[in-house]
Amino acid sequence: MPAFITFGRVLFAVLFIYSGATKLFGVQATADFIAAKVTIPALLAPYTSQLETMTGMPMPQLLALSVGTFEIIAGLMIALNFGARFFAILLIFFVLTVTFYFNDFWNQSPPDNAKTLFDALKNLSIIGALFMIAGYGRGPRSMEPAYGDV
C-alpha cells in the first residue's frame, strides 16, 4: 500500500510543480492576470510600495514570482515527502485563496459560470486531497487508537 501512496503523492505534486513552472516561465502574463483580479488593500499599500521600491518590480509581478516559486517548492516537498503535512496545509490556504479570487462563479450568470464553477469544484477536490496528505502526514501511524479509549 505505501508504494501506491507514494506514487499518488508524486503524481498529485506534478500539478503544483507544473503550475508553478508555467507561472515562472510566463511571469508577465501571470502578473497581468493577478493585476486584473487582485486589489491590494489600502492598509497594505505602504508595505507594498516599499517592496516595489526595494525590488524594482510592480506588486503583481512580485506576486507572480512568489506564487510560482511557492508552488514548485510545495509540490517538490510533497513529492519527496519532506514536510508534506506542513506544505499541504499551506497549499490548502493557497488553493482556498485562489478559488475565492479567481473562480468567482457567484458573480456570473448561470450559463457563463459553468467553467468557473467547474474550476472551483476541481479546486475543492484538490483541497480534499491536500487534507488527506495533511492527515496522513509523513507515513503510516502506529497501531495505537487515535482517540484513546472512547
Buried (B, 14 or more C-beta within 10 A) or exposed (E): EEEEBEEEBBEBBEBBBEBBBEBBEBBEEBBBBBBEEEEBEEEEEEEBEEEBEEEEBBBBBBBBBEBBEBBBBBBBBBBEBEBBBBBBBBBBEBBBEBBEEBBEBEEBEEEEBEEBBEBBEEBEEBBEBBEBBBEBEEEEEEEEEEEEEE
